[in-house]
Amino acid sequence: MAAQDRALLPDALRGLALLGIVLINVQDFAGFRVWEQQGLDRAVQVLTDVLFNGKAVALFAMLFGWGAAGLWERHGRGLYVRRHLLLLVIGLAHFTLLWHGDIIGGYAVSALIFILLLRRSAGALLRWAWGLYLLGALNLVVGYGLYRTAPGSRVLFSPDFAPHQSYASILADRAADLPYQLGSEVLLASFTIPLFAFGAWAYRSGLLARPAEHRPLLRRLLAWGFGLGLPLGLGLAYLNTLDTEQAGMLSEGMRVISGLPVAFGYVGLFGLLSLQARVPALLAALARSGRLALTHYITQSLVLTLIFYPYTFGLYGQVHAAAAVGTALLLALAQIAFSAWYLRRYGRGPLESLLRWAVYGRC
């Protein structure tokens, strides 16, 4: 939709989510082990765990659900399905050509499954969201908590590159993994669909588009979200200092459990800030970045693989948390600054324009 018709709050939250995602994803791009960080590196790791690990992606998924609900209500099934099939193609290309950690394709698959819930009322969406979220969190904690392993057995889920491995070799490996990736994207739906349902509820209730009507709820989200989620985030940070496989698996459950309440806290905080007489400059800057979400997300993968992967500078596994997160933060700040310049001249991101043309037949 036109810039003047866009709600500020969803774009600002999307910009925040993009910032948090790159600060967390850089661990995978750089290939450092979280449990081996010491001193400043450990402090940076703890800070990112508490504020963003699991939180940014939960917020991003809810916003995806918010947008999916709007698309469904404005344009119906046909265009909804076409847009998400195109996003699946983009996600698979991103996975194959750039980075194994793509979430675009997984969100697209989840959005197609999410059709089963989109016709339900706002109240029913909220009940499904809580039920599926709590069931998934319980399954993670109980399932992963059954493992009993010795110290030193924790594994890194980042790629295992050979020294100076070529881009062609890495590309061939990822192309061979495409069937596995498609299966993973179906499994991802168990985590993303409840978050989509929370986002769809927010769309139906007008929480993000009309925050002035929801001040009491925004205050509760701020208080309860951060009050519950930040201590849970400290639990995640503690698990990420331990080197057992059990701690690594429990941390996956804790990412999910701590992610949702802190994401709610950010919604409450940004929602209340958006109601100020003068919109804070930070919100406006993040909103501009959020309008280029697809372009920025893909660009993050392109830049960080060029910095860390073995076919370029070969820094993979050679840097620790502070240097890696600092690099990601500089990239995110550059994207935020670039967004203001770009939108003044073009109004819509390049990949956003391409997707719009493919879906609607116009730029």
Salt bridges, closest charged atoms under 4 A:
ASP11 OD1 - ARG6 NH2 2.74
ASP11 OD1 - ARG14 NH1 2.77
ASP28 OD1 - HIS100 NE2 2.85
GLU73 OE2 - ARG204 NE 2.45
ASP102 OD1 - HIS94 ND1 2.73
GLU213 OE2 - ARG210 NE 3.16
GLU252 OE1 - ARG255 NH1 3.80
